[in-house]
Amino acid sequence: MAPLSRRIDVHSHFLPPFYRKALAENGHLHPDGMPAIPEWSLERHLDMMSTANVSKSMLSVSSPGTHITPGNDTLGRYLTRQCNAYAAELKREYPEKFGFWAALPLPDVDAALEEIETAIGEGADGFGLMTNYHGNYLGSPALDGVFDKLNEVGATIFIHPTKPCIKHGNETSSAQTTDALPFGSQYPIPIFEFFFDTARAVINLFSSGTVDRCPNIKFIIPHSGGALPPMMTRFIQFSSVVPGGRVLDAETVRKQLDEQFYFDLAGFVFDGESGGNGQLKAFVEGFEISYERLLYGSDFPFTQTQFVKIFADRMKDGLEHLFSEKERGAIYEGNAVKLLNERRGEAKIAI
């Protein structure tokens, strides 16, 4: 088989030892219903990059994020700061290999505002946000101050799904939540609940007016949009039929998708080992999503190296059925280079 194209990985996770320890000690030995906390090390990550011909990994913290215990803001602040400092050090040591989407200790808004400034000073390329923080979904009025700040600095936001849940009471940092899991522990949450929570968060960003209010933010949506694509027509058109809510303009939303939103290709975006059929084809052809809005993602180490390679081979075949050589080059690397170099007031990023 022909070698894999060089690529930038915008959906790539890290789990330093202190973070693994905190997960284990705070009820996350089986994060989101998965069998175990995956093994991660710098050496393992570099090996994955070599295997899949990844030139640069944009590191982020996966679900459950860094605010891992409802009501425990102190732990959230500590883990967030430690994780971001760790990622910043990796970027300083390997500037051509790593960048990072900094975590925020939400729903602790005051601490998050401080962390935005600190992380930018350490060289963060953007921010990795969960779809919800203990029931506070992206687009919630409680998070407006954070999004206003991110808009002010022209941030790129990588959104990652997490466990859907409902908070109790009006306090942002409520210690009481209920899991929104009608199937309970019958299925690991990433199988389909992640997709639904991605849709919830993005729909709320539009319907709350957050996207309108924040034209300087770039959003990266994982897993080819999750369950969002088939919902787009419905939530946009429904807003003009049912009174009382914010009315969305289809042309405006389309313009925002074309200018502010990117979609990574982590996961099962193709049906089989050969051919371009599957989730990605339905998305790009059904909604005329340009190749310029697509980015590569591995989801390492939650997707282990052997499967990263299998998915990369499948993606090579699938993309060849859907896009030209020039377009594939943009998806693998060019779009990410452009996005990373669009940071306002910053020097060009070496890739």
ABEGO torsion letter per residue (X at the ends): XBBBBBBBBABBBBBBAAAAAAAAAAGAABBGGBABBBBBBAAAAAAAAAAAGBABBBBBBBOAEABABBGBAAAAAAAAAAAAAAAAAAAAABAAABBBBBBBAOABAAAAAAAAAAAAAAGBAEBBBBABBGGBBBGBAAAAAAAAAAAAAGBBBBBBBBBBBBBBEABAABABBBBBBAAEAABBAAAAAAAAAAAAAAAAAAAAGAAAABAABBBBBBGGGEAAAAAAAAAAAAAAABBGBBBBBAAAAAAAAAAABBBBABEBABABABEABEAAAAAAAAAGBBAAABBBBAGOAABBAAAAAAAAAAAAAAAAAABBAAAAAAAAAAAAAAAAAABBGBBBBBX
